[in-house]
Amino acid sequence: MSATVYAVTFDCGNAATLAGFWSGVLERSIDPDASEEFASIGLQDAGPARPGLMFNKVPEGKTAKNRVHLDLVAATLDTEVDRLLALGAHRLGDFDEGGARWVTLADPEGNEFDVLAEQP
């Protein structure tokens, strides 16, 4: 039997607040009983909605670049980036390399993620 990804976990200062941002990004509901200490998205979903996201409150803030990050894909890159900026993301850089276009953003707690233009 092989392992499957259950969830991607974010350390954060306020679990419910950061889950709210990612809920808006992914247009998925926050699981019941979210609190400042712990929140999740999709842990109760079955099937292809996995992996879920978990948010755990930790005492220290982010101090370095993420070693792991999410890559999202969008049919209309500029429109999606504008939507994510309106939700509270911060733009870190725009890239166009090897035929791929993407924008690197950070969530409200500074966790980096990329939004890639969907390839035809």
C-alpha angles and dihedrals in degrees: 000000000000128000122252129202110260098178146340110233128214123198108215148156096247118020098194093049095049091044087054091056094048091044087060093045094052097030089231126131124252111246116251121276098034113171140171087267101048138005136162143192122211101357089125094045118105128216127357096006089081140140100064125205124238127195121201125186113234128180097235129067127232112281107171143030115291115262089205126031140172121254114206124190125215133188090216107033099188094047092048093047090051090051092050092047088053089053090056106273120140123224113237102171149336121230137189112178134151093351094309125111124198143154123221113218136174126222119233091277094049101259108149123229136165132230112204128199110246111252116232 
